[in-house]
């Protein structure tokens, strides 16, 4: 994906989107695991919920990120 940032033409790679998705998912999944443990008191259940949540949301976040990069809605050219 190519776009302009601060008057400079840049390419946003698929790899960048993947890395951003992974780092966010790690933080968010740890939050889910801890919250599930607090509710259930069971680490096995907390880890299972975290694994399911991470798998589903990593894929969905990547698709969401790429979809937003393909639209120009809310972006205007500044000369």
LINFEN-V96405 format. One record per residue. N is the residue number from 1. RES is the residue in one small letter. SS is DSSP state (A for helix, B for strand, O for the rest). PHI is phi in degrees with one decimal (999 if undefined). BURIAL is + if it has 24 or more other ideal C-beta (glycine too) atoms within 12 Angstrom, else -. Layout:
BEGIN
n=N res=RES ss=SS phi=PHI burial=BURIAL
n=N res=RES ss=SS phi=PHI burial=BURIAL
END
This chain:
BEGIN
n=1 res=x ss=O phi=999 burial=-
n=2 res=x ss=B phi=-113.7 burial=-
n=3 res=x ss=B phi=-152.1 burial=-
n=4 res=x ss=B phi=-105.9 burial=-
n=5 res=x ss=B phi=-129.8 burial=-
n=6 res=x ss=O phi=51.0 burial=-
n=7 res=x ss=O phi=66.7 burial=-
n=8 res=x ss=B phi=-117.3 burial=-
n=9 res=x ss=B phi=-75.5 burial=-
n=10 res=x ss=B phi=-129.6 burial=-
n=11 res=x ss=B phi=-110.9 burial=-
n=12 res=x ss=O phi=-98.4 burial=-
n=13 res=x ss=O phi=-81.9 burial=-
n=14 res=x ss=A phi=-61.9 burial=-
n=15 res=x ss=A phi=-61.0 burial=-
n=16 res=x ss=A phi=-59.9 burial=-
n=17 res=x ss=A phi=-61.8 burial=+
n=18 res=x ss=A phi=-66.5 burial=-
n=19 res=x ss=A phi=-63.5 burial=-
n=20 res=x ss=A phi=-61.2 burial=-
n=21 res=x ss=A phi=-64.1 burial=+
n=22 res=x ss=A phi=-65.7 burial=-
n=23 res=x ss=A phi=-65.3 burial=-
n=24 res=x ss=A phi=-65.9 burial=-
n=25 res=x ss=A phi=-64.2 burial=+
n=26 res=x ss=A phi=-59.2 burial=-
n=27 res=x ss=A phi=-63.2 burial=-
n=28 res=x ss=A phi=-66.3 burial=-
n=29 res=x ss=A phi=-69.2 burial=+
n=30 res=x ss=A phi=-60.5 burial=-
n=31 res=x ss=A phi=-62.6 burial=-
n=32 res=x ss=A phi=-63.7 burial=+
n=33 res=x ss=A phi=-62.4 burial=+
n=34 res=x ss=A phi=-64.4 burial=-
n=35 res=x ss=A phi=-62.0 burial=-
n=36 res=x ss=A phi=-65.5 burial=+
n=37 res=x ss=A phi=-63.3 burial=-
n=38 res=x ss=A phi=-60.8 burial=-
n=39 res=x ss=A phi=-73.5 burial=-
n=40 res=x ss=A phi=-96.8 burial=-
n=41 res=x ss=O phi=73.2 burial=-
n=42 res=x ss=O phi=-120.5 burial=-
n=43 res=x ss=A phi=-67.1 burial=-
n=44 res=x ss=A phi=-63.0 burial=-
n=45 res=x ss=A phi=-63.9 burial=-
n=46 res=x ss=A phi=-59.4 burial=+
n=47 res=x ss=A phi=-69.0 burial=-
n=48 res=x ss=A phi=-64.9 burial=-
n=49 res=x ss=A phi=-62.1 burial=+
n=50 res=x ss=A phi=-61.2 burial=+
n=51 res=x ss=A phi=-65.6 burial=-
n=52 res=x ss=A phi=-64.0 burial=-
n=53 res=x ss=A phi=-62.1 burial=+
n=54 res=x ss=A phi=-64.2 burial=+
n=55 res=x ss=A phi=-62.1 burial=-
n=56 res=x ss=A phi=-65.8 burial=-
n=57 res=x ss=A phi=-75.6 burial=+
n=58 res=x ss=A phi=-62.5 burial=+
n=59 res=x ss=A phi=-63.2 burial=-
n=60 res=x ss=A phi=-66.1 burial=-
n=61 res=x ss=A phi=-64.2 burial=+
n=62 res=x ss=A phi=-59.1 burial=+
n=63 res=x ss=A phi=-62.3 burial=-
n=64 res=x ss=A phi=-62.8 burial=-
n=65 res=x ss=A phi=-60.7 burial=+
n=66 res=x ss=A phi=-67.6 burial=-
n=67 res=x ss=A phi=-62.4 burial=-
n=68 res=x ss=A phi=-66.0 burial=-
n=69 res=x ss=A phi=-70.9 burial=-
n=70 res=x ss=O phi=-89.8 burial=-
n=71 res=x ss=O phi=-111.2 burial=-
n=72 res=x ss=O phi=-103.0 burial=-
n=73 res=x ss=O phi=-58.2 burial=-
n=74 res=x ss=O phi=81.4 burial=-
n=75 res=x ss=O phi=-116.0 burial=-
n=76 res=x ss=O phi=-129.7 burial=-
n=77 res=x ss=O phi=-77.0 burial=-
n=78 res=x ss=O phi=-119.2 burial=-
n=79 res=x ss=O phi=-104.0 burial=-
END
